[in-house]
Every structure is written in structure tokens, then in C-alpha cells.
Amino acid sequence: MTDRAAPTTIDEYIAGFPPDVQSILRKIRLTVRAAAPQAAEKISYRMPAFAQDGILIYFAAFKGHIGVYPPVRGDDKLIKEIWRYRGEKGNLKFPLDEPIPYKLISRIVKLRVRQHAERVRSKRQKK
């Protein structure tokens, strides 16, 4: 991303990258949309984000990788599968010189949707 004004939409964010990276970002966006069709798109912390009862996922392009946030918790099998992509704070780094694991991203988003729904149900039951 260049030093231009902060993007206000995901389209603006994607437009700030070279065509090959734009293609990856668009496919991630479609992957997230398919996994969480009720989620709202937004820009948060200058990154694309999808929210549904809280932020489900952020994603961002960097010089050599795509970053996905927040860290994955609560599914040991999925955690083992993403281990090779883990960054220093549990965020994920998908190298741009390797195929992007879109199916894995979809599974992460679906997990986050379930976790958020469970949290909302739990809060309602406590009231």
C-alpha cells in the first residue's frame, strides 16, 4: 500500500496494490463473503475487515505476504493445519510466492462465525 490517504472501503484498499496482489485480495474477499454471507464489510485499522457480532477477520497485503488476523483459537485440528503460517503474535502470514490457502481461510472464517454466535448466545442466556 502506498502512502495515500487511508482507504474507506475494501475496494479502495484493493485498488492500492499491483494487479497480481489485487487478484489475491479479491479472492480472499469472495472467500470470506461465501463463508460469512451475513458479515458486514468495513475498514478497521486501515485493513479490510468483516464483522458479524464483532470482527471475524482482518486481512492485509504486505510486501511478501498476506496477513490474516486475529489469531485462531478453539479448534486444535485447524490450529495444527495453520501452524506453518503462524506469525509472532498468532496472526497468519501467507507467503505471496506460494498458493494462497483459500479453503483454509474459509474454515477460519466459519470457525469465527460459530465462535461469535456461541458468545452471543451465552451472553443472552446470562441475562
Beta strands, then each sheet from edge to edge (+ up, - down):
strand 1: 40-44
strand 2: 47-51
strand 3: 55-61
strand 4: 65-69
strand 5: 92-95
sheet 1: 1+ 2- 3+ 4- 5+
end
